[in-house]
Amino acid sequence: RRIISPAFSIKYIASLEKLMLTCIKDLVYNIDEKLKNQGAILNIVNLIQICAVDIIGETSFGGKFNSIKAGEHPLPGKAWKEFRRRLM
């Protein structure tokens, strides 16, 4: 318990805010661009999933997957397929 406690301190979590905001700004920019170019139909669930993947990559692994800019990442789709497979 003592080993992982520093990873959950308020100070450390607060230091991650800047990294998360960068990913969220990328998401907002992506949404704005899609609305300008494609009209008003968006798959917001997918966009939030790939934003979460970028946030996890940035905060846990120290680098972005650039999923938001690419528009996709295989992880959410594979996780969803596995989830459905286990339920059915």
NORTA-V868880 format. One line per field, one symbol per residue. ss: DSSP state (A for helix, B for strand, O for the rest). phi: phi as a letter, one per 30 degrees, with the letter a starting at -180 (. if undefined). psi: psi as a letter, one per 20 degrees, with the letter a starting at -180 (. if undefined). A space follows every 10 residues. Layout:
ss: ???
phi: ???
psi: ???
This chain:
ss: OAAAAAAAOA AAAAAOAAAA AAAAAAAAAA AAAAAAAAOO OOOAAAAAAA AAAAAAAAAA AOOOOOAAAA OOOAAAAAAA AAAAAAAO
phi: .ddceedcde ddddddeddd dddddddddd deddddccjc cbcddddddd dddddddddc ciadchdddd iaadeedddd ddeddddc
psi: ghgighijqg ggghiigggg hghhhggggg ggghhghibj oqnhggghgh ghgggggghh ijqqikhghh irphggghgg ggghghh.
